[in-house]
Amino acid sequence: MPRHVTPPTPSARPWTEEDPDREMRIAVDFPLAQLLDEYAEQSARYRELVAAAALDQRAERAVRGGLHVDLRWILLHLTEETARHNGHLDILRELLDGTTGA
């Protein structure tokens, strides 16, 4: 399981205190093929880490409020975030092609 809920060093984070929403803008600076390749690499890496860990294993670093979440919480959170963003993409698709309920 990953040791940290967030990247361990500030340089690994796409956001800064001066620009807290930077990760929402920088994707346009990279070719889509590169983003998809990096996503696939990270997905494979984390699938291996998750497979080797127990669902009740706690993260070493705390999230908001000092809570040390477990792998089960992390996976549920990722599922919720993925569903939320898929919904955003569906809205954009509907705006582009006019098809709803597909």
PyMOL CGO cylinders between C-alpha atoms (Angstrom):
from pymol import cmd
from pymol.cgo import CYLINDER

trace = [
    CYLINDER, 0.00, 0.00, 0.00, 1.24, 3.51, -0.63, 0.3, 1, 1, 1, 1, 1, 1,
    CYLINDER, 1.24, 3.51, -0.63, 2.90, 4.97, 2.41, 0.3, 1, 1, 1, 1, 1, 1,
    CYLINDER, 2.90, 4.97, 2.41, 1.34, 8.37, 1.89, 0.3, 1, 1, 1, 1, 1, 1,
    CYLINDER, 1.34, 8.37, 1.89, -2.09, 9.64, 1.05, 0.3, 1, 1, 1, 1, 1, 1,
    CYLINDER, -2.09, 9.64, 1.05, -0.50, 12.67, -0.60, 0.3, 1, 1, 1, 1, 1, 1,
    CYLINDER, -0.50, 12.67, -0.60, 2.80, 12.98, -2.48, 0.3, 1, 1, 1, 1, 1, 1,
    CYLINDER, 2.80, 12.98, -2.48, 5.74, 12.92, -0.04, 0.3, 1, 1, 1, 1, 1, 1,
    CYLINDER, 5.74, 12.92, -0.04, 7.49, 16.03, -1.30, 0.3, 1, 1, 1, 1, 1, 1,
    CYLINDER, 7.49, 16.03, -1.30, 6.18, 19.41, -2.43, 0.3, 1, 1, 1, 1, 1, 1,
    CYLINDER, 6.18, 19.41, -2.43, 7.97, 19.00, -5.77, 0.3, 1, 1, 1, 1, 1, 1,
    CYLINDER, 7.97, 19.00, -5.77, 5.85, 15.92, -6.53, 0.3, 1, 1, 1, 1, 1, 1,
    CYLINDER, 5.85, 15.92, -6.53, 2.63, 17.89, -6.16, 0.3, 1, 1, 1, 1, 1, 1,
    CYLINDER, 2.63, 17.89, -6.16, 1.15, 19.71, -9.16, 0.3, 1, 1, 1, 1, 1, 1,
    CYLINDER, 1.15, 19.71, -9.16, -0.37, 22.42, -6.95, 0.3, 1, 1, 1, 1, 1, 1,
    CYLINDER, -0.37, 22.42, -6.95, 1.25, 25.12, -4.83, 0.3, 1, 1, 1, 1, 1, 1,
    CYLINDER, 1.25, 25.12, -4.83, 0.00, 27.51, -2.16, 0.3, 1, 1, 1, 1, 1, 1,
    CYLINDER, 0.00, 27.51, -2.16, 0.15, 30.30, -4.74, 0.3, 1, 1, 1, 1, 1, 1,
    CYLINDER, 0.15, 30.30, -4.74, -1.70, 28.19, -7.34, 0.3, 1, 1, 1, 1, 1, 1,
    CYLINDER, -1.70, 28.19, -7.34, -3.86, 25.62, -5.51, 0.3, 1, 1, 1, 1, 1, 1,
    CYLINDER, -3.86, 25.62, -5.51, -5.78, 24.68, -8.68, 0.3, 1, 1, 1, 1, 1, 1,
    CYLINDER, -5.78, 24.68, -8.68, -2.75, 24.18, -10.93, 0.3, 1, 1, 1, 1, 1, 1,
    CYLINDER, -2.75, 24.18, -10.93, -3.51, 20.50, -11.52, 0.3, 1, 1, 1, 1, 1, 1,
    CYLINDER, -3.51, 20.50, -11.52, -6.73, 21.60, -13.23, 0.3, 1, 1, 1, 1, 1, 1,
    CYLINDER, -6.73, 21.60, -13.23, -4.77, 23.55, -15.86, 0.3, 1, 1, 1, 1, 1, 1,
    CYLINDER, -4.77, 23.55, -15.86, -1.48, 21.76, -16.55, 0.3, 1, 1, 1, 1, 1, 1,
    CYLINDER, -1.48, 21.76, -16.55, -2.91, 18.80, -18.47, 0.3, 1, 1, 1, 1, 1, 1,
    CYLINDER, -2.91, 18.80, -18.47, -3.26, 20.93, -21.60, 0.3, 1, 1, 1, 1, 1, 1,
    CYLINDER, -3.26, 20.93, -21.60, 0.54, 21.30, -21.59, 0.3, 1, 1, 1, 1, 1, 1,
    CYLINDER, 0.54, 21.30, -21.59, 1.06, 17.56, -22.21, 0.3, 1, 1, 1, 1, 1, 1,
    CYLINDER, 1.06, 17.56, -22.21, 0.17, 15.36, -25.19, 0.3, 1, 1, 1, 1, 1, 1,
    CYLINDER, 0.17, 15.36, -25.19, -2.85, 13.13, -24.55, 0.3, 1, 1, 1, 1, 1, 1,
    CYLINDER, -2.85, 13.13, -24.55, -0.83, 10.00, -25.39, 0.3, 1, 1, 1, 1, 1, 1,
    CYLINDER, -0.83, 10.00, -25.39, 1.69, 10.88, -22.65, 0.3, 1, 1, 1, 1, 1, 1,
    CYLINDER, 1.69, 10.88, -22.65, -1.06, 11.44, -20.08, 0.3, 1, 1, 1, 1, 1, 1,
    CYLINDER, -1.06, 11.44, -20.08, -2.72, 8.13, -20.94, 0.3, 1, 1, 1, 1, 1, 1,
    CYLINDER, -2.72, 8.13, -20.94, 0.61, 6.26, -20.82, 0.3, 1, 1, 1, 1, 1, 1,
    CYLINDER, 0.61, 6.26, -20.82, 1.48, 7.76, -17.43, 0.3, 1, 1, 1, 1, 1, 1,
    CYLINDER, 1.48, 7.76, -17.43, -2.02, 6.95, -16.14, 0.3, 1, 1, 1, 1, 1, 1,
    CYLINDER, -2.02, 6.95, -16.14, -1.66, 3.33, -17.28, 0.3, 1, 1, 1, 1, 1, 1,
    CYLINDER, -1.66, 3.33, -17.28, 1.77, 3.05, -15.63, 0.3, 1, 1, 1, 1, 1, 1,
    CYLINDER, 1.77, 3.05, -15.63, 0.52, 4.46, -12.33, 0.3, 1, 1, 1, 1, 1, 1,
    CYLINDER, 0.52, 4.46, -12.33, -2.59, 2.27, -12.45, 0.3, 1, 1, 1, 1, 1, 1,
    CYLINDER, -2.59, 2.27, -12.45, -0.47, -0.87, -12.89, 0.3, 1, 1, 1, 1, 1, 1,
    CYLINDER, -0.47, -0.87, -12.89, 1.82, 0.21, -10.04, 0.3, 1, 1, 1, 1, 1, 1,
    CYLINDER, 1.82, 0.21, -10.04, -1.06, 0.84, -7.65, 0.3, 1, 1, 1, 1, 1, 1,
    CYLINDER, -1.06, 0.84, -7.65, -2.88, -2.36, -8.62, 0.3, 1, 1, 1, 1, 1, 1,
    CYLINDER, -2.88, -2.36, -8.62, 0.25, -4.26, -7.47, 0.3, 1, 1, 1, 1, 1, 1,
    CYLINDER, 0.25, -4.26, -7.47, 0.46, -2.27, -4.23, 0.3, 1, 1, 1, 1, 1, 1,
    CYLINDER, 0.46, -2.27, -4.23, -3.22, -2.77, -3.44, 0.3, 1, 1, 1, 1, 1, 1,
    CYLINDER, -3.22, -2.77, -3.44, -3.06, -6.49, -4.19, 0.3, 1, 1, 1, 1, 1, 1,
    CYLINDER, -3.06, -6.49, -4.19, -0.23, -6.87, -1.68, 0.3, 1, 1, 1, 1, 1, 1,
    CYLINDER, -0.23, -6.87, -1.68, -2.00, -5.00, 1.14, 0.3, 1, 1, 1, 1, 1, 1,
    CYLINDER, -2.00, -5.00, 1.14, -4.86, -5.68, 3.53, 0.3, 1, 1, 1, 1, 1, 1,
    CYLINDER, -4.86, -5.68, 3.53, -7.97, -3.52, 3.29, 0.3, 1, 1, 1, 1, 1, 1,
    CYLINDER, -7.97, -3.52, 3.29, -7.64, -2.55, 6.96, 0.3, 1, 1, 1, 1, 1, 1,
    CYLINDER, -7.64, -2.55, 6.96, -4.01, -1.40, 6.60, 0.3, 1, 1, 1, 1, 1, 1,
    CYLINDER, -4.01, -1.40, 6.60, -3.75, 2.24, 7.68, 0.3, 1, 1, 1, 1, 1, 1,
    CYLINDER, -3.75, 2.24, 7.68, -1.88, 5.00, 5.86, 0.3, 1, 1, 1, 1, 1, 1,
    CYLINDER, -1.88, 5.00, 5.86, 1.19, 6.31, 7.68, 0.3, 1, 1, 1, 1, 1, 1,
    CYLINDER, 1.19, 6.31, 7.68, 0.30, 9.94, 7.00, 0.3, 1, 1, 1, 1, 1, 1,
    CYLINDER, 0.30, 9.94, 7.00, -2.91, 11.47, 8.22, 0.3, 1, 1, 1, 1, 1, 1,
    CYLINDER, -2.91, 11.47, 8.22, -5.50, 13.23, 6.11, 0.3, 1, 1, 1, 1, 1, 1,
    CYLINDER, -5.50, 13.23, 6.11, -7.63, 16.16, 7.26, 0.3, 1, 1, 1, 1, 1, 1,
    CYLINDER, -7.63, 16.16, 7.26, -8.29, 16.23, 10.97, 0.3, 1, 1, 1, 1, 1, 1,
    CYLINDER, -8.29, 16.23, 10.97, -5.45, 13.84, 11.80, 0.3, 1, 1, 1, 1, 1, 1,
    CYLINDER, -5.45, 13.84, 11.80, -7.36, 10.78, 10.61, 0.3, 1, 1, 1, 1, 1, 1,
    CYLINDER, -7.36, 10.78, 10.61, -5.27, 7.81, 9.46, 0.3, 1, 1, 1, 1, 1, 1,
    CYLINDER, -5.27, 7.81, 9.46, -7.46, 6.23, 6.81, 0.3, 1, 1, 1, 1, 1, 1,
    CYLINDER, -7.46, 6.23, 6.81, -7.23, 2.61, 5.77, 0.3, 1, 1, 1, 1, 1, 1,
    CYLINDER, -7.23, 2.61, 5.77, -6.91, 1.14, 2.28, 0.3, 1, 1, 1, 1, 1, 1,
    CYLINDER, -6.91, 1.14, 2.28, -10.65, 0.40, 2.19, 0.3, 1, 1, 1, 1, 1, 1,
    CYLINDER, -10.65, 0.40, 2.19, -11.38, 4.13, 2.70, 0.3, 1, 1, 1, 1, 1, 1,
    CYLINDER, -11.38, 4.13, 2.70, -8.85, 5.11, 0.03, 0.3, 1, 1, 1, 1, 1, 1,
    CYLINDER, -8.85, 5.11, 0.03, -10.35, 2.73, -2.55, 0.3, 1, 1, 1, 1, 1, 1,
    CYLINDER, -10.35, 2.73, -2.55, -13.89, 3.89, -1.78, 0.3, 1, 1, 1, 1, 1, 1,
    CYLINDER, -13.89, 3.89, -1.78, -12.79, 7.52, -2.09, 0.3, 1, 1, 1, 1, 1, 1,
    CYLINDER, -12.79, 7.52, -2.09, -11.13, 6.80, -5.46, 0.3, 1, 1, 1, 1, 1, 1,
    CYLINDER, -11.13, 6.80, -5.46, -14.29, 5.05, -6.67, 0.3, 1, 1, 1, 1, 1, 1,
    CYLINDER, -14.29, 5.05, -6.67, -16.42, 8.05, -5.65, 0.3, 1, 1, 1, 1, 1, 1,
    CYLINDER, -16.42, 8.05, -5.65, -14.05, 10.52, -7.32, 0.3, 1, 1, 1, 1, 1, 1,
    CYLINDER, -14.05, 10.52, -7.32, -13.93, 8.46, -10.52, 0.3, 1, 1, 1, 1, 1, 1,
    CYLINDER, -13.93, 8.46, -10.52, -17.73, 8.29, -10.66, 0.3, 1, 1, 1, 1, 1, 1,
    CYLINDER, -17.73, 8.29, -10.66, -18.01, 12.03, -10.03, 0.3, 1, 1, 1, 1, 1, 1,
    CYLINDER, -18.01, 12.03, -10.03, -15.57, 12.88, -12.81, 0.3, 1, 1, 1, 1, 1, 1,
    CYLINDER, -15.57, 12.88, -12.81, -17.21, 10.41, -15.20, 0.3, 1, 1, 1, 1, 1, 1,
    CYLINDER, -17.21, 10.41, -15.20, -20.43, 12.31, -14.58, 0.3, 1, 1, 1, 1, 1, 1,
    CYLINDER, -20.43, 12.31, -14.58, -18.69, 15.56, -15.48, 0.3, 1, 1, 1, 1, 1, 1,
    CYLINDER, -18.69, 15.56, -15.48, -17.44, 13.99, -18.71, 0.3, 1, 1, 1, 1, 1, 1,
    CYLINDER, -17.44, 13.99, -18.71, -20.93, 12.74, -19.51, 0.3, 1, 1, 1, 1, 1, 1,
    CYLINDER, -20.93, 12.74, -19.51, -22.29, 16.27, -19.13, 0.3, 1, 1, 1, 1, 1, 1,
    CYLINDER, -22.29, 16.27, -19.13, -19.64, 17.57, -21.53, 0.3, 1, 1, 1, 1, 1, 1,
    CYLINDER, -19.64, 17.57, -21.53, -20.43, 14.81, -24.02, 0.3, 1, 1, 1, 1, 1, 1,
    CYLINDER, -20.43, 14.81, -24.02, -24.13, 15.67, -23.82, 0.3, 1, 1, 1, 1, 1, 1,
    CYLINDER, -24.13, 15.67, -23.82, -23.32, 19.32, -24.51, 0.3, 1, 1, 1, 1, 1, 1,
    CYLINDER, -23.32, 19.32, -24.51, -21.26, 18.33, -27.53, 0.3, 1, 1, 1, 1, 1, 1,
    CYLINDER, -21.26, 18.33, -27.53, -23.51, 15.76, -29.20, 0.3, 1, 1, 1, 1, 1, 1,
    CYLINDER, -23.51, 15.76, -29.20, -26.92, 16.59, -27.75, 0.3, 1, 1, 1, 1, 1, 1,
    CYLINDER, -26.92, 16.59, -27.75, -27.61, 12.95, -26.83, 0.3, 1, 1, 1, 1, 1, 1,
    CYLINDER, -27.61, 12.95, -26.83, -28.97, 12.32, -23.35, 0.3, 1, 1, 1, 1, 1, 1,
    CYLINDER, -28.97, 12.32, -23.35, -29.62, 9.13, -21.48, 0.3, 1, 1, 1, 1, 1, 1,
    CYLINDER, -29.62, 9.13, -21.48, -27.23, 7.12, -23.63, 0.3, 1, 1, 1, 1, 1, 1,
]
cmd.load_cgo(trace, "trace")
